[in-house]
Amino acid sequence: MHIVFGGAFNGKRQYVREQLKDREADWNEGRLPDQKEAQRVIVIAGLEHWVRQQLEQGFSEQQLMEQVKSIVRGKQTQQTWILTDLNRGIVPTERIEREMRDVLGRLYQFLFAEAKRITRIWYGIPQKIK
């Protein structure tokens, strides 16, 4: 699994497209992939949108973590997760924003621990972290 992360509009998706070259990939924007699909290359982006939507629908952090774990550990596919670095330590005033920030922080910790490769994109420049 490869994690590509950085701030909003820093070139993460463009970097992943360049890495994939002409290989076909199942892009999942703001959603998790369907577990029944048998794509060889999966890209998951916009996790923060999915988390917010799930929290607004009343799902718990534990339920979200289990869904993410099942994707990470349940498929023998090449996975690339495009993650957006949010807030930089600024605590939002809105309850749902605070909850989303906390849940994403714990999801990101899990994903980073599981990843074989991690690349930070800083204004289009990739930096290998792991």
Secondary structure in CASP SS format (residue, H / E / C, confidence):
PFRMAT SS
TARGET T0000
AUTHOR 0000-0000-0000
METHOD secondary structure of the structure
MODEL  1
M C 1.00
H E 1.00
I E 1.00
V E 1.00
F E 1.00
G E 1.00
G C 1.00
A C 1.00
F C 1.00
N C 1.00
G C 1.00
K H 1.00
R H 1.00
Q H 1.00
Y H 1.00
V H 1.00
R H 1.00
E H 1.00
Q H 1.00
L H 1.00
K C 1.00
D C 1.00
R C 1.00
E C 1.00
A C 1.00
D E 1.00
W E 1.00
N E 1.00
E E 1.00
G C 1.00
R C 1.00
L C 1.00
P C 1.00
D C 1.00
Q C 1.00
K C 1.00
E C 1.00
A C 1.00
Q C 1.00
R C 1.00
V E 1.00
I E 1.00
V E 1.00
I E 1.00
A E 1.00
G C 1.00
L H 1.00
E H 1.00
H H 1.00
W H 1.00
V H 1.00
R H 1.00
Q H 1.00
Q H 1.00
L H 1.00
E H 1.00
Q C 1.00
G C 1.00
F C 1.00
S C 1.00
E H 1.00
Q H 1.00
Q H 1.00
L H 1.00
M H 1.00
E H 1.00
Q H 1.00
V H 1.00
K H 1.00
S H 1.00
I H 1.00
V H 1.00
R H 1.00
G H 1.00
K C 1.00
Q C 1.00
T C 1.00
Q E 1.00
Q E 1.00
T E 1.00
W E 1.00
I E 1.00
L E 1.00
T E 1.00
D C 1.00
L C 1.00
N H 1.00
R H 1.00
G H 1.00
I C 1.00
V C 1.00
P C 1.00
T C 1.00
E C 1.00
R H 1.00
I H 1.00
E H 1.00
R H 1.00
E H 1.00
M H 1.00
R H 1.00
D H 1.00
V H 1.00
L H 1.00
G H 1.00
R H 1.00
L H 1.00
Y H 1.00
Q H 1.00
F H 1.00
L H 1.00
F H 1.00
A H 1.00
E H 1.00
A C 1.00
K C 1.00
R E 1.00
I E 1.00
T E 1.00
R E 1.00
I E 1.00
W E 1.00
Y C 1.00
G C 1.00
I E 1.00
P E 1.00
Q E 1.00
K E 1.00
I C 1.00
K C 1.00
END
